């Protein structure tokens, strides 16, 4: 059995443990996974998050920035929920936005604060809060122009969690305000396994079949939260029915799995490819190919 298969087997059996955790504990575990010190080469943990967007996912980074700059006006008040290490907060602070930093990972919050401070935007930080997207009660109603949730929906495995996060975004947004939410295409997990562990399919079917139906990983019993949730086009749209949809895009479109090619191109050629990626990301075919969905909804 390959090391890949063994890793996924261990994670499958984690589903037997998952039912013992309450939601608060579930969110805490998600935060701990981001704050963890993982060895080089592991696509998770604090060191990986520090460089992920720029080094590993430059297309996701570039296309997301395009949408943020296009839709968010200068000087807006932003709540960045799942701020990570602060890439997008820094971008918006550079345009005069005031930012509330929110994350379930304390170490990432510290990194985001340092990023903005080192860049000279420390005065733009309105608050720093260790919290989940499902409970933003520390923020008043109708108090911001845009809410970024470019990560939380990767970990909200229960429908009621996702509805609560969307409701919290709605509550704190001013009339006309915008929600930017990201989800991971459920097909990406299957693509990864097919690429690196195709020979283990008969051993993996035990958890892959329920995963295809729920998107939850590790698989768990109904009503029990999992650490990771991957979505579908229809499900992701349904999570935000209270909002007026402005955009549903496939961020990487056809470039999914080959984002690194962008880094070797001169600016003019890179921008030409990004134009095509953005255009096709709004097509049904681009949504099917992409790794990440981006939903932009208006209150």
C-alpha beads as a LAMMPS data file, in Angstrom:
LAMMPS data file: protein, C-alpha beads

299 atoms
298 bonds

1 atom types
1 bond types

-500.0 500.0 xlo xhi
-500.0 500.0 ylo yhi
-500.0 500.0 zlo zhi

Masses

1 110.0

Atoms # bond

1 1 1 0.000 0.000 0.000
2 1 1 1.376 3.444 -0.928
3 1 1 2.153 6.125 1.664
4 1 1 -0.582 8.172 0.015
5 1 1 -3.109 5.406 0.687
6 1 1 -1.933 4.973 4.259
7 1 1 -2.353 8.683 4.909
8 1 1 -5.909 8.650 3.655
9 1 1 -6.683 5.451 5.568
10 1 1 -5.567 7.106 8.797
11 1 1 -7.726 10.113 8.025
12 1 1 -10.681 7.880 7.256
13 1 1 -10.498 6.375 10.708
14 1 1 -10.456 9.889 12.156
15 1 1 -14.156 9.916 11.299
16 1 1 -14.675 7.529 14.185
17 1 1 -13.237 10.191 16.496
18 1 1 -14.908 13.214 14.938
19 1 1 -18.322 12.540 16.480
20 1 1 -16.903 13.239 19.945
21 1 1 -16.170 16.882 19.169
22 1 1 -18.613 19.739 19.623
23 1 1 -18.691 22.485 16.986
24 1 1 -16.461 24.780 19.031
25 1 1 -13.854 22.038 19.256
26 1 1 -14.233 21.360 15.536
27 1 1 -13.434 24.979 14.694
28 1 1 -10.518 24.951 17.127
29 1 1 -9.047 21.921 15.354
30 1 1 -9.293 23.699 12.003
31 1 1 -7.348 26.613 13.466
32 1 1 -4.724 24.318 14.927
33 1 1 -4.152 22.682 11.533
34 1 1 -3.237 26.074 10.050
35 1 1 -1.036 27.075 12.964
36 1 1 0.862 23.771 13.035
37 1 1 4.572 23.425 12.285
38 1 1 4.615 20.873 9.460
39 1 1 7.737 19.503 7.744
40 1 1 8.747 20.953 4.352
41 1 1 6.701 19.562 1.489
42 1 1 3.495 19.153 3.470
43 1 1 0.721 21.239 1.908
44 1 1 -0.621 22.477 5.215
45 1 1 0.489 24.330 8.297
46 1 1 1.847 27.755 9.145
47 1 1 4.945 27.859 6.923
48 1 1 2.930 26.662 3.930
49 1 1 0.258 29.330 4.468
50 1 1 2.885 32.045 4.615
51 1 1 3.844 31.426 0.971
52 1 1 0.913 29.452 -0.462
53 1 1 -0.770 32.144 -2.547
54 1 1 2.357 33.670 -4.023
55 1 1 4.363 30.476 -4.556
56 1 1 1.834 27.670 -5.027
57 1 1 -1.407 29.330 -6.121
58 1 1 -0.520 32.456 -8.105
59 1 1 -3.580 32.189 -10.366
60 1 1 -5.969 31.966 -7.418
61 1 1 -4.195 34.954 -5.884
62 1 1 -4.202 37.072 -9.044
63 1 1 -7.816 36.428 -10.062
64 1 1 -9.143 36.943 -6.542
65 1 1 -7.309 40.268 -6.346
66 1 1 -8.893 41.321 -9.635
67 1 1 -12.384 40.767 -8.266
68 1 1 -11.652 42.479 -4.948
69 1 1 -10.218 45.558 -6.641
70 1 1 -13.090 45.697 -9.121
71 1 1 -15.915 45.470 -6.585
72 1 1 -14.616 47.084 -3.369
73 1 1 -14.346 50.858 -3.346
74 1 1 -11.417 52.695 -1.794
75 1 1 -11.833 53.505 1.874
76 1 1 -14.339 50.705 2.494
77 1 1 -14.704 49.035 5.890
78 1 1 -13.788 45.358 5.538
79 1 1 -14.265 42.309 7.761
80 1 1 -11.756 39.676 6.639
81 1 1 -12.986 36.398 8.152
82 1 1 -10.399 33.685 7.716
83 1 1 -7.806 36.379 7.122
84 1 1 -4.940 33.878 7.019
85 1 1 -1.617 35.695 6.866
86 1 1 -3.275 38.855 5.552
87 1 1 -2.542 39.012 1.808
88 1 1 -5.942 40.393 0.849
89 1 1 -6.233 42.638 3.894
90 1 1 -2.909 44.226 2.998
91 1 1 -4.123 44.826 -0.568
92 1 1 -7.310 46.539 0.613
93 1 1 -5.587 48.499 3.379
94 1 1 -3.260 49.927 0.735
95 1 1 -6.371 51.505 -0.806
96 1 1 -7.501 53.152 2.405
97 1 1 -9.754 50.420 3.779
98 1 1 -10.157 49.826 7.490
99 1 1 -9.915 46.120 8.299
100 1 1 -11.289 43.827 10.998
101 1 1 -9.045 40.729 11.147
102 1 1 -10.803 37.484 12.109
103 1 1 -9.528 33.892 12.099
104 1 1 -9.800 30.603 13.995
105 1 1 -5.990 30.330 13.939
106 1 1 -4.276 32.618 16.495
107 1 1 -0.865 32.309 14.868
108 1 1 -2.238 33.348 11.484
109 1 1 -3.890 36.353 13.122
110 1 1 -0.529 37.419 14.516
111 1 1 1.055 36.996 11.084
112 1 1 -1.669 39.083 9.447
113 1 1 -1.253 41.844 12.025
114 1 1 2.515 41.829 11.455
115 1 1 2.103 41.907 7.668
116 1 1 -0.101 44.992 7.777
117 1 1 2.026 46.710 10.406
118 1 1 5.286 46.044 8.558
119 1 1 3.718 47.388 5.369
120 1 1 2.794 50.617 7.143
121 1 1 -0.929 49.892 7.437
122 1 1 -1.148 49.103 11.136
123 1 1 -3.407 52.109 11.667
124 1 1 -5.934 50.513 9.295
125 1 1 -6.548 47.569 11.634
126 1 1 -9.849 48.148 13.449
127 1 1 -9.884 44.916 15.465
128 1 1 -8.197 41.524 15.759
129 1 1 -10.451 38.668 16.877
130 1 1 -9.984 34.937 17.300
131 1 1 -13.396 33.702 16.147
132 1 1 -15.312 31.524 13.708
133 1 1 -17.339 32.738 10.733
134 1 1 -20.411 31.295 12.439
135 1 1 -20.251 33.790 15.320
136 1 1 -19.371 37.405 14.566
137 1 1 -21.373 38.731 17.520
138 1 1 -18.517 41.072 18.472
139 1 1 -19.402 43.155 15.385
140 1 1 -22.551 45.310 15.243
141 1 1 -25.283 45.082 12.618
142 1 1 -24.790 46.954 9.325
143 1 1 -21.239 47.987 10.228
144 1 1 -19.168 47.144 7.136
145 1 1 -19.074 47.464 3.358
146 1 1 -17.603 44.071 2.499
147 1 1 -17.106 40.712 4.185
148 1 1 -14.381 38.366 2.972
149 1 1 -14.857 34.662 3.752
150 1 1 -12.110 33.305 1.529
151 1 1 -11.456 30.170 3.560
152 1 1 -14.083 29.481 6.235
153 1 1 -16.405 27.541 3.923
154 1 1 -13.633 24.977 3.386
155 1 1 -14.291 23.852 6.956
156 1 1 -18.028 24.386 7.527
157 1 1 -19.183 20.852 6.867
158 1 1 -22.695 21.142 8.278
159 1 1 -25.450 22.931 6.400
160 1 1 -26.487 24.819 9.528
161 1 1 -22.909 26.085 9.949
162 1 1 -22.797 27.432 6.406
163 1 1 -26.199 29.062 6.762
164 1 1 -25.133 30.662 10.030
165 1 1 -21.936 32.062 8.472
166 1 1 -23.910 33.501 5.558
167 1 1 -26.441 34.966 7.987
168 1 1 -23.692 36.582 10.041
169 1 1 -22.206 38.146 6.911
170 1 1 -25.649 39.464 5.965
171 1 1 -26.184 40.889 9.439
172 1 1 -22.970 42.902 9.629
173 1 1 -23.109 44.206 6.049
174 1 1 -24.600 47.570 5.258
175 1 1 -27.341 47.723 2.615
176 1 1 -25.637 47.210 -0.741
177 1 1 -22.610 45.609 0.923
178 1 1 -20.817 42.652 -0.620
179 1 1 -19.890 39.158 0.528
180 1 1 -16.893 37.451 -1.087
181 1 1 -16.901 33.720 -0.278
182 1 1 -14.656 30.951 -1.580
183 1 1 -15.335 27.229 -1.805
184 1 1 -13.263 24.286 -3.017
185 1 1 -14.566 22.198 -5.903
186 1 1 -15.408 18.687 -4.677
187 1 1 -13.765 17.184 -7.763
188 1 1 -10.305 18.384 -6.694
189 1 1 -9.965 15.684 -4.031
190 1 1 -10.740 13.007 -6.624
191 1 1 -8.252 14.591 -9.026
192 1 1 -5.494 14.547 -6.411
193 1 1 -6.108 10.897 -5.576
194 1 1 -6.336 9.849 -9.219
195 1 1 -3.022 11.612 -9.905
196 1 1 -1.019 10.323 -6.920
197 1 1 -2.779 7.153 -5.763
198 1 1 -4.831 5.759 -8.636
199 1 1 -3.761 2.190 -7.888
200 1 1 -5.344 2.312 -4.432
201 1 1 -8.896 2.897 -5.654
202 1 1 -10.370 -0.372 -4.337
203 1 1 -9.033 0.358 -0.856
204 1 1 -10.215 3.979 -0.922
205 1 1 -13.782 3.390 -2.121
206 1 1 -14.989 2.880 1.453
207 1 1 -14.642 6.599 2.154
208 1 1 -14.669 7.996 -1.395
209 1 1 -18.282 7.010 -2.084
210 1 1 -19.741 8.914 0.895
211 1 1 -17.298 11.757 0.252
212 1 1 -18.655 12.254 -3.275
213 1 1 -22.134 12.670 -1.825
214 1 1 -21.307 14.933 1.142
215 1 1 -17.955 16.572 0.402
216 1 1 -16.940 15.992 4.011
217 1 1 -13.493 14.738 4.932
218 1 1 -12.901 12.754 7.045
219 1 1 -16.263 11.143 6.385
220 1 1 -18.536 11.247 9.399
221 1 1 -21.994 10.299 10.523
222 1 1 -24.905 12.608 9.596
223 1 1 -24.930 15.713 11.776
224 1 1 -21.321 15.241 12.910
225 1 1 -18.861 17.912 11.739
226 1 1 -15.788 17.126 9.683
227 1 1 -12.630 19.212 9.430
228 1 1 -12.782 19.738 5.649
229 1 1 -15.709 20.377 3.316
230 1 1 -15.550 20.551 -0.480
231 1 1 -18.578 21.746 -2.392
232 1 1 -20.417 21.660 -5.717
233 1 1 -21.660 24.468 -7.942
234 1 1 -25.299 23.896 -6.949
235 1 1 -24.577 23.542 -3.232
236 1 1 -22.349 26.600 -3.087
237 1 1 -24.986 28.755 -4.774
238 1 1 -27.613 27.430 -2.368
239 1 1 -25.503 28.471 0.638
240 1 1 -26.072 32.135 -0.272
241 1 1 -29.685 32.355 -1.439
242 1 1 -30.303 35.348 0.827
243 1 1 -27.838 37.379 -1.265
244 1 1 -28.260 38.790 -4.755
245 1 1 -25.665 36.940 -6.819
246 1 1 -23.263 39.252 -8.612
247 1 1 -20.614 36.689 -9.577
248 1 1 -20.024 32.961 -9.396
249 1 1 -16.622 32.246 -10.875
250 1 1 -14.175 29.396 -11.196
251 1 1 -11.034 31.118 -9.977
252 1 1 -8.453 28.918 -11.714
253 1 1 -10.704 27.645 -14.538
254 1 1 -8.591 25.550 -16.943
255 1 1 -5.364 26.480 -15.093
256 1 1 -6.258 24.318 -12.093
257 1 1 -3.292 22.056 -11.311
258 1 1 -0.904 24.101 -13.455
259 1 1 -0.861 27.455 -11.701
260 1 1 2.911 27.543 -11.361
261 1 1 3.321 28.160 -15.091
262 1 1 2.212 31.737 -14.490
263 1 1 5.323 32.487 -12.430
264 1 1 7.706 31.914 -15.337
265 1 1 5.945 34.294 -17.720
266 1 1 6.722 37.964 -18.363
267 1 1 3.993 40.324 -17.178
268 1 1 2.335 40.888 -20.577
269 1 1 1.947 37.165 -21.220
270 1 1 0.839 36.446 -17.653
271 1 1 -1.876 39.093 -17.892
272 1 1 -3.060 37.691 -21.227
273 1 1 -3.485 34.253 -19.661
274 1 1 -5.220 35.732 -16.628
275 1 1 -7.683 37.481 -18.947
276 1 1 -8.572 34.123 -20.501
277 1 1 -8.750 32.388 -17.117
278 1 1 -11.083 35.055 -15.778
279 1 1 -13.304 34.967 -18.890
280 1 1 -13.622 31.180 -18.944
281 1 1 -14.062 31.026 -15.168
282 1 1 -17.536 32.520 -15.641
283 1 1 -18.486 29.729 -18.064
284 1 1 -20.069 26.473 -16.903
285 1 1 -17.086 24.573 -18.297
286 1 1 -14.634 26.751 -16.364
287 1 1 -16.586 26.228 -13.167
288 1 1 -16.359 22.481 -13.669
289 1 1 -12.592 22.562 -14.180
290 1 1 -11.663 24.970 -11.398
291 1 1 -10.217 24.243 -7.989
292 1 1 -11.901 27.167 -6.197
293 1 1 -15.252 28.863 -6.592
294 1 1 -15.736 32.536 -5.787
295 1 1 -19.204 33.810 -4.916
296 1 1 -19.854 37.548 -4.759
297 1 1 -23.237 38.427 -3.327
298 1 1 -24.878 41.751 -2.520
299 1 1 -27.135 42.587 0.418

Bonds

1 1 1 2
2 1 2 3
3 1 3 4
4 1 4 5
5 1 5 6
6 1 6 7
7 1 7 8
8 1 8 9
9 1 9 10
10 1 10 11
11 1 11 12
12 1 12 13
13 1 13 14
14 1 14 15
15 1 15 16
16 1 16 17
17 1 17 18
18 1 18 19
19 1 19 20
20 1 20 21
21 1 21 22
22 1 22 23
23 1 23 24
24 1 24 25
25 1 25 26
26 1 26 27
27 1 27 28
28 1 28 29
29 1 29 30
30 1 30 31
31 1 31 32
32 1 32 33
33 1 33 34
34 1 34 35
35 1 35 36
36 1 36 37
37 1 37 38
38 1 38 39
39 1 39 40
40 1 40 41
41 1 41 42
42 1 42 43
43 1 43 44
44 1 44 45
45 1 45 46
46 1 46 47
47 1 47 48
48 1 48 49
49 1 49 50
50 1 50 51
51 1 51 52
52 1 52 53
53 1 53 54
54 1 54 55
55 1 55 56
56 1 56 57
57 1 57 58
58 1 58 59
59 1 59 60
60 1 60 61
61 1 61 62
62 1 62 63
63 1 63 64
64 1 64 65
65 1 65 66
66 1 66 67
67 1 67 68
68 1 68 69
69 1 69 70
70 1 70 71
71 1 71 72
72 1 72 73
73 1 73 74
74 1 74 75
75 1 75 76
76 1 76 77
77 1 77 78
78 1 78 79
79 1 79 80
80 1 80 81
81 1 81 82
82 1 82 83
83 1 83 84
84 1 84 85
85 1 85 86
86 1 86 87
87 1 87 88
88 1 88 89
89 1 89 90
90 1 90 91
91 1 91 92
92 1 92 93
93 1 93 94
94 1 94 95
95 1 95 96
96 1 96 97
97 1 97 98
98 1 98 99
99 1 99 100
100 1 100 101
101 1 101 102
102 1 102 103
103 1 103 104
104 1 104 105
105 1 105 106
106 1 106 107
107 1 107 108
108 1 108 109
109 1 109 110
110 1 110 111
111 1 111 112
112 1 112 113
113 1 113 114
114 1 114 115
115 1 115 116
116 1 116 117
117 1 117 118
118 1 118 119
119 1 119 120
120 1 120 121
121 1 121 122
122 1 122 123
123 1 123 124
124 1 124 125
125 1 125 126
126 1 126 127
127 1 127 128
128 1 128 129
129 1 129 130
130 1 130 131
131 1 131 132
132 1 132 133
133 1 133 134
134 1 134 135
135 1 135 136
136 1 136 137
137 1 137 138
138 1 138 139
139 1 139 140
140 1 140 141
141 1 141 142
142 1 142 143
143 1 143 144
144 1 144 145
145 1 145 146
146 1 146 147
147 1 147 148
148 1 148 149
149 1 149 150
150 1 150 151
151 1 151 152
152 1 152 153
153 1 153 154
154 1 154 155
155 1 155 156
156 1 156 157
157 1 157 158
158 1 158 159
159 1 159 160
160 1 160 161
161 1 161 162
162 1 162 163
163 1 163 164
164 1 164 165
165 1 165 166
166 1 166 167
167 1 167 168
168 1 168 169
169 1 169 170
170 1 170 171
171 1 171 172
172 1 172 173
173 1 173 174
174 1 174 175
175 1 175 176
176 1 176 177
177 1 177 178
178 1 178 179
179 1 179 180
180 1 180 181
181 1 181 182
182 1 182 183
183 1 183 184
184 1 184 185
185 1 185 186
186 1 186 187
187 1 187 188
188 1 188 189
189 1 189 190
190 1 190 191
191 1 191 192
192 1 192 193
193 1 193 194
194 1 194 195
195 1 195 196
196 1 196 197
197 1 197 198
198 1 198 199
199 1 199 200
200 1 200 201
201 1 201 202
202 1 202 203
203 1 203 204
204 1 204 205
205 1 205 206
206 1 206 207
207 1 207 208
208 1 208 209
209 1 209 210
210 1 210 211
211 1 211 212
212 1 212 213
213 1 213 214
214 1 214 215
215 1 215 216
216 1 216 217
217 1 217 218
218 1 218 219
219 1 219 220
220 1 220 221
221 1 221 222
222 1 222 223
223 1 223 224
224 1 224 225
225 1 225 226
226 1 226 227
227 1 227 228
228 1 228 229
229 1 229 230
230 1 230 231
231 1 231 232
232 1 232 233
233 1 233 234
234 1 234 235
235 1 235 236
236 1 236 237
237 1 237 238
238 1 238 239
239 1 239 240
240 1 240 241
241 1 241 242
242 1 242 243
243 1 243 244
244 1 244 245
245 1 245 246
246 1 246 247
247 1 247 248
248 1 248 249
249 1 249 250
250 1 250 251
251 1 251 252
252 1 252 253
253 1 253 254
254 1 254 255
255 1 255 256
256 1 256 257
257 1 257 258
258 1 258 259
259 1 259 260
260 1 260 261
261 1 261 262
262 1 262 263
263 1 263 264
264 1 264 265
265 1 265 266
266 1 266 267
267 1 267 268
268 1 268 269
269 1 269 270
270 1 270 271
271 1 271 272
272 1 272 273
273 1 273 274
274 1 274 275
275 1 275 276
276 1 276 277
277 1 277 278
278 1 278 279
279 1 279 280
280 1 280 281
281 1 281 282
282 1 282 283
283 1 283 284
284 1 284 285
285 1 285 286
286 1 286 287
287 1 287 288
288 1 288 289
289 1 289 290
290 1 290 291
291 1 291 292
292 1 292 293
293 1 293 294
294 1 294 295
295 1 295 296
296 1 296 297
297 1 297 298
298 1 298 299
